[in-house]
Amino acid sequence: MKLTKTAFGSWSGGRFMHFGQRLEEDRWIALARQAYDEGVRTFLTSDVYGIGQGDELLGKTLEGIDRDSYCLVAMIGHDIYDGQRQGAKGYARFTNSELRGPDGYEEYLERATKKCAERCGTDRFDIVMLHNPDSIGYSSPDVWSAMAKLREKGLAGDTGIAPGPANGFAIDMAYCIENFHGEIDSAMIIINPMEPWPGRYVLPIASEFEVDILARVVDFGGIFHDDVKPGHFFKDGDHRTYRPEGWIEHGCEKLEKMRPIAEKHGLTMLQLACIWDLSQDPVKSVGPTFIQEAGDDARPVEEKISEFAALPDVKLSPEEVETIREIGNNEGCMPLKGASTRYEG
């Protein structure tokens, strides 16, 4: 299967990324199964989430379900097998010269994909994406030749790329797609109405080379779930506490300016964010982060799944897309800091 309109990522639920409450295992599985039961048909995981635990939970969720009824996407590239965790930097990429040279790329990618598939209870992925590449991953023909072998060996239907949160990825992505588009069927990027930059600069080159885009972080740290308001309580360690001061206040101000367009189309604010992404040509799929906020009165995350799964077939006009982009414009809000240093400045 190819990417579908709605996607559930195993980073949701706070177990592997610290957003909101950490769901217990049974509730996490029930949440992911609810997503399937209500019509979500793309599921994503990465071997680095919980060092395989995300794969295992997703495997339990999808056990017994017709394998041809959903699109399964794996992201690999952090060497959790031969590498050592380097504090906040995480695991080295498999392309790190201290781990192996180009002659070892094919063996690693095959091994990592097979292990990930085994944990997910499958023998193949519909898409395997290169996860958080370093500059070698973006620019090396040896890497993309090795990625192509995953298709030849039946481990992946398609291959693609999924850059990390470093906001310089647009430049690296453009270079990578232009040079290796024969091996890149899909790409996952960060783009939403309050973070149109720099992701929007990937869209034209993705369209040119017919690369399908999956947009993640559509919810903008929960703002589009419409339950993160000024004075919001975050538990210690929540990733959002590292955002710049005032981001909630500014986000909510922009949210209210967008709300009339949502109301015009009968959309919730999360649905508006998703539809805004999907109204741009190469975007084929959207995957918010589903967050159970802290507090006894917090909105159940299960309601957010139902709201997302009910995403209607609506398309915004080019004028509405541009109006929302102008409201949320974040152009130049921070220095670009991608994997490559080729374009410093």
C-alpha positions in Angstrom: 0.0 0.0 0.0 0.9 3.6 -0.5 0.6 6.4 2.1 -3.0 7.1 3.1 -4.5 10.4 4.1 -4.3 9.7 7.9 -1.3 8.3 9.7 -0.6 7.1 13.3 3.0 7.4 14.5 4.4 5.3 17.3 5.9 8.4 18.8 2.4 9.3 20.0 1.2 8.6 23.5 4.2 9.9 25.4 6.0 6.6 25.7 9.0 7.3 23.5 8.8 11.1 23.1 8.0 13.2 26.2 4.8 15.0 25.2 2.2 15.0 28.0 1.3 11.9 30.0 3.0 8.6 29.4 0.3 6.1 28.4 0.4 2.7 29.9 1.1 -0.1 27.5 -2.5 -1.4 27.3 -3.9 2.0 26.7 -1.3 2.8 24.1 -2.2 -0.4 22.2 -5.9 0.4 22.5 -5.3 3.9 21.2 -3.4 2.6 18.1 -6.0 -0.1 17.5 -8.8 2.6 17.8 -7.0 4.5 15.1 -7.2 1.5 12.8 -10.8 0.6 13.7 -11.9 4.2 12.9 -10.2 4.3 9.5 -6.6 5.3 9.9 -4.6 3.1 7.5 -0.9 4.3 7.7 1.2 3.3 10.7 4.8 4.5 11.3 7.5 3.3 13.6 11.2 3.7 14.1 13.7 1.3 15.6 15.1 4.0 17.8 11.8 4.7 19.6 12.3 2.9 22.9 15.1 1.0 21.2 12.7 -1.4 19.6 9.8 -1.1 22.0 7.8 1.1 19.6 8.1 -1.6 17.0 6.9 -4.2 19.4 3.9 -2.3 20.6 2.8 -1.6 17.0 3.3 -5.2 16.2 0.9 -6.2 19.1 -1.6 -3.6 17.9 -1.7 -4.9 14.3 -1.5 -8.6 15.2 -4.3 -10.5 13.5 -5.2 -7.6 11.1 -5.1 -8.3 7.4 -1.5 -7.1 6.4 -2.8 -5.8 3.1 -5.2 -3.5 4.8 -2.7 -0.9 6.0 0.5 0.9 5.0 3.4 0.1 7.3 6.3 2.5 7.4 9.6 1.9 9.1 12.3 4.5 9.8 15.9 3.3 10.3 19.3 4.9 10.5 20.2 5.4 14.1 22.7 2.5 14.8 21.1 1.0 18.0 23.0 -2.2 17.4 26.7 -1.4 17.0 26.6 2.3 18.2 26.6 3.8 21.6 24.2 6.4 22.8 25.8 9.9 23.0 23.7 11.7 25.5 21.2 14.1 24.1 22.6 13.5 20.6 21.2 10.0 20.7 22.8 7.2 18.7 25.3 7.7 15.9 24.0 7.2 12.4 25.0 4.0 10.7 27.1 6.1 8.3 29.4 7.2 11.1 33.0 6.4 9.9 33.9 5.0 13.3 31.2 2.3 12.9 31.7 1.3 9.2 32.6 2.5 5.8 30.5 2.5 2.6 31.1 -1.2 2.0 29.1 -1.9 5.2 26.0 0.2 4.4 24.1 -2.5 2.6 24.6 -5.1 5.3 23.6 -2.7 8.0 20.4 -1.5 6.3 19.3 -5.1 5.5 20.0 -6.2 9.1 18.2 -3.2 10.7 15.2 -3.6 8.4 14.9 -7.3 9.1 15.1 -6.8 12.9 12.6 -4.0 12.8 10.2 -6.1 10.7 10.6 -9.0 13.1 9.6 -6.8 16.1 6.6 -5.5 14.1 5.5 -9.1 13.3 5.9 -8.8 9.6 8.2 -9.8 6.8 8.1 -6.5 4.8 7.4 -2.8 5.0 5.5 -0.8 2.4 8.0 2.0 2.9 11.4 2.1 4.6 12.7 5.6 5.2 16.2 6.8 6.1 15.7 8.4 9.5 17.5 11.6 10.6 20.4 11.3 8.2 23.7 12.9 8.7 25.4 14.7 5.7 26.6 11.4 4.4 23.0 10.0 4.4 21.8 12.9 2.3 24.6 13.0 -0.2 26.2 9.5 -0.6 25.4 7.4 -3.7 26.5 4.3 -1.7 23.7 5.0 0.9 21.0 5.2 -1.7 22.3 2.2 -3.7 22.0 0.3 -0.4 18.5 1.6 0.1 17.5 0.4 -3.3 18.7 -3.2 -2.4 15.9 -3.2 0.3 13.4 -3.1 -2.5 15.2 -5.7 -4.6 15.3 -8.1 -1.6 11.5 -7.7 -0.9 12.0 -6.0 2.4 10.5 -2.7 1.3 7.9 -1.8 -1.4 9.2 1.8 -1.6 12.0 3.7 0.0 12.2 7.3 1.2 13.6 9.8 3.7 12.6 11.2 7.1 14.7 14.0 8.3 14.9 15.0 12.0 13.7 18.1 13.6 16.8 20.2 12.8 15.1 23.0 10.8 17.8 23.1 8.1 16.5 19.9 6.5 14.9 21.8 3.6 18.3 22.4 1.9 19.5 18.9 2.6 16.2 17.4 1.3 16.3 19.4 -1.9 19.8 18.2 -2.6 18.9 14.6 -1.8 15.7 14.4 -3.9 17.4 16.1 -6.8 20.3 13.6 -6.8 18.6 10.4 -5.7 14.9 10.8 -6.7 15.0 7.4 -8.3 15.2 5.8 -4.9 13.0 8.3 -3.0 9.2 7.6 -3.4 8.2 9.4 -0.2 9.5 11.8 2.4 8.4 12.8 5.9 8.8 16.5 6.8 7.7 18.9 9.5 5.1 21.3 8.2 1.9 22.8 9.7 0.1 26.2 9.5 2.3 27.6 12.3 5.5 26.1 10.9 5.3 26.5 7.1 9.0 27.4 7.0 11.3 25.8 6.0 9.3 22.8 5.0 7.3 24.5 2.3 10.5 24.9 0.3 10.6 21.1 0.0 7.2 20.9 -1.7 8.1 22.2 -5.2 11.0 19.8 -5.6 8.9 17.0 -4.2 6.2 17.8 -6.8 8.8 18.0 -9.6 10.1 14.5 -8.9 6.8 13.0 -7.8 7.8 12.3 -4.2 4.8 11.9 -1.8 5.0 13.9 1.4 3.9 12.8 4.8 3.6 15.8 7.1 4.3 15.2 10.8 3.9 17.5 13.9 0.7 18.8 12.3 -0.6 19.7 15.7 2.2 22.2 16.5 3.0 21.0 20.0 -0.7 20.4 20.8 -1.9 24.0 19.9 -4.1 22.6 17.1 -5.6 20.0 19.5 -7.2 23.2 21.0 -6.5 22.3 24.6 -3.1 24.0 25.1 -3.9 27.5 26.4 -1.9 30.2 28.2 -1.0 29.0 31.6 -1.0 25.4 30.5 0.6 22.9 33.0 3.5 20.8 31.7 5.0 18.0 33.7 8.7 18.0 34.3 10.6 16.8 31.2 7.9 17.6 28.7 9.7 18.4 25.4 7.6 21.5 25.0 9.1 23.2 28.0 12.1 23.8 25.8 10.2 25.9 23.3 10.7 29.7 23.4 8.9 31.7 26.1 5.5 32.9 24.8 5.0 30.3 22.2 1.6 29.2 23.6 0.3 32.8 23.7 1.5 33.6 20.2 0.2 30.3 18.9 -3.2 30.8 20.4 -3.4 34.3 19.0 -2.7 32.9 15.5 -5.2 30.0 16.1 -8.0 32.4 16.6 -7.2 34.2 13.4 -7.4 30.9 11.5 -10.6 29.7 13.3 -13.1 31.5 10.9 -11.7 29.4 8.0 -12.2 26.3 10.0 -15.7 27.2 10.9 -16.5 28.0 7.3 -15.6 24.4 6.3 -17.1 22.8 9.4 -13.6 21.7 10.7 -12.1 21.5 14.1 -8.7 23.2 14.5 -6.8 20.0 14.2 -8.7 19.1 11.1 -8.0 22.5 9.6 -4.2 22.0 10.2 -4.4 18.6 8.5 -6.5 19.9 5.6 -4.1 22.8 5.1 -1.3 20.4 4.6 -3.3 18.1 2.4 -4.4 21.0 0.2 -0.8 21.3 -1.0 -0.1 19.1 -4.0 2.6 16.7 -2.9 1.3 16.2 0.6 -0.5 12.8 0.7 -0.6 12.0 4.4 -0.6 13.7 7.8 0.5 12.4 11.2 -0.1 14.6 14.3 1.3 13.8 17.7 -1.5 12.5 19.9 -0.9 13.9 23.4 -2.7 13.1 26.6 -2.2 16.3 28.5 -1.7 16.3 32.3 -4.4 16.9 34.7 -7.7 15.2 35.8 -9.8 17.5 33.6 -7.6 17.0 30.5 -9.4 16.0 27.3 -9.0 12.2 26.7 -6.5 11.5 23.9 -9.0 9.0 22.5 -11.3 11.9 21.5 -8.4 13.4 19.5 -8.0 10.1 17.6 -11.7 10.1 16.7 -11.6 13.7 15.6 -8.6 13.0 13.4 -10.0 9.7 12.0 -13.1 11.7 10.9 -11.1 14.0 8.7 -13.4 15.0 5.9 -12.6 15.2 2.2 -12.2 19.0 2.0 -9.7 21.0 0.1 -8.9 24.6 0.8 -8.6 27.1 -2.0 -5.1 28.4 -2.9 -6.2 31.8 -1.4 -7.1 30.1 1.9 -3.9 28.2 2.0 -2.0 31.4 1.5 -4.0 33.3 4.1 -3.3 30.7 6.7 0.4 30.6 5.7 0.6 34.4 6.2 -1.0 34.1 9.6 1.4 31.4 10.8 4.4 32.7 8.9 7.6 31.8 10.8 10.1 32.5 8.1 13.6 33.1 9.4 12.6 32.5 13.0 15.9 30.7 13.8 19.2 29.9 12.0 19.1 27.0 9.7 21.1 24.1 11.2 20.7 21.1 8.9 23.0 18.1 8.6 25.0 19.7 5.8 27.4 22.6 6.2 27.6 23.2 2.5 25.3 26.1 2.6 26.2 27.9 5.8 24.9 31.4 5.8 
